[in-house]
Amino acid sequence: MNVLVVGGTRGLGRAVVVAAHAAGHTLTAMARDAAGFAAPVTGVRMVVGDAGDADDVERAVAGQHAVVWAVSVPPGRDGAHAASRGAALVIAAMARHGVRRLVCVTCAGAGGAARRGFVRGRLVPPALSRALAEDALRQEAAVRASAADWILVRPAVLTRGAATGLYQVLTEPPAGPLRRIARGDVAEFVVGNLEAPDYVRRIVLLSG
């Protein structure tokens, strides 16, 4: 299937591109800046654009069968509304092009990680982490209100590790804190649920 990975040039997005390619999907990666991006696999279509720009999102979504949101907003950028604004544009474009499946990895900080200053495995200033977490919650609200076949994925703090296959998938809040999880394991879960019905319209917590 044709899969768009928004934020697909680095970090988790890059890991999703690699895993999706290995699973036989046709990949499009969208990012603000492709400079210095060495495609980890061959045949990846690059769309250079801003997820906050409607025209850029429209170009990227056209012709896809599924969309993965794997954007990580670096500290210092205008991230206060980036996730929720991008999600709204992606959802609208998906509706126009008849794209049903959306797997959205948020940075809301499952298990309170963002509130402790961690966003996607990075330690950031508390005020910024709160702003990003709050916007991720707005993003999640937009996704849940959409007509898409969405899956919201809230991973624990990410490590840079490859997939281990040793992780937990939770649909209820855990009794204790979530354990750090390898970036590769999150990518593996995302790719494994591009077509599967198991977690459609559910919020999933991933723990190592």
C-alpha positions, -999 to 999 in steps of 0.1 A, spaced: 0 0 0 10 36 -4 21 51 29 29 87 38 51 93 68 49 129 79 82 136 96 98 107 79 134 118 75 147 114 111 141 98 144 110 77 147 97 87 113 129 74 97 125 41 116 89 39 103 101 44 67 126 15 71 101 -8 87 74 0 62 97 -5 33 108 -39 47 71 -48 49 67 -41 12 49 -7 13 55 22 -11 68 51 9 64 89 7 83 108 34 74 144 41 96 168 60 105 205 62 141 200 49 155 171 30 190 185 30 214 160 43 188 132 43 203 100 30 173 77 23 177 46 45 161 25 17 156 29 -20 126 42 -38 113 66 -12 95 96 -26 104 128 -8 80 157 -4 97 187 10 71 208 28 56 220 61 29 200 78 14 233 88 9 243 51 -23 232 35 -9 230 0 22 210 11 0 186 30 -24 182 0 5 173 -23 18 147 2 -16 130 10 -28 127 -26 -26 91 -38 -19 75 -4 -37 46 13 -25 54 49 -8 82 67 16 80 97 22 111 118 57 108 133 66 145 137 89 156 165 90 193 170 126 203 180 129 227 210 131 263 199 107 260 170 72 273 171 57 241 185 29 255 206 3 246 180 23 227 154 9 192 161 -28 202 163 -25 225 133 -8 198 112 -33 171 123 -62 193 112 -47 198 78 -38 161 74 -73 150 84 -89 174 60 -67 163 31 -73 126 39 -111 132 38 -108 149 4 -86 121 -11 -105 92 5 -76 81 27 -90 61 57 -61 49 79 -42 73 102 -17 61 127 -7 91 148 22 89 173 17 117 198 42 133 222 16 137 250 40 118 272 23 85 281 27 78 318 34 115 325 68 115 308 62 148 290 52 164 322 85 154 336 103 172 308 107 143 283 93 145 248 102 117 224 132 107 245 146 143 247 149 163 279 135 197 272 126 227 295 95 220 316 76 250 301 82 238 266 74 202 274 41 213 289 33 233 258 41 204 235 21 180 256 -9 203 257 -8 207 219 -5 169 215 -37 166 235 -54 190 212 -40 170 183 -55 138 198 -89 155 202 -89 164 165 -79 129 155 -106 114 177 -133 137 163 -124 127 127 -141 102 105 -107 84 98 -99 49 109 -74 63 134 -51 48 159 -34 70 185 -1 57 198 14 71 230 48 56 235 69 58 266 102 77 264 120 65 232 155 51 230 174 49 197 174 12 197 164 -12 170 133 -34 173 135 -60 200 99 -74 198 99 -71 236 73 -45 244 39 -41 259 8 -28 241 -17 -14 266 -52 0 261 -57 9 297 -35 31 320 -9 10 337 -5 6 374 30 19 374 52 40 351 59 29 315 94 17 307 115 32 279 109 17 246 132 13 215 124 35 186 124 4 164 97 -13 184 74 17 181 80 17 143 73 -20 142 39 -15 160 30 14 137 37 -6 105 20 -37 118 -12 -16 122 -13 1 89 -40 -23 78 -49 -44 109 -83 -37 125 -73 -45 161 -67 -10 175 -88 11 151 -103 42 169 -84 33 201 -56 49 221 -26 26 226 2 29 252 35 13 243 60 3 270 93 -15 269 
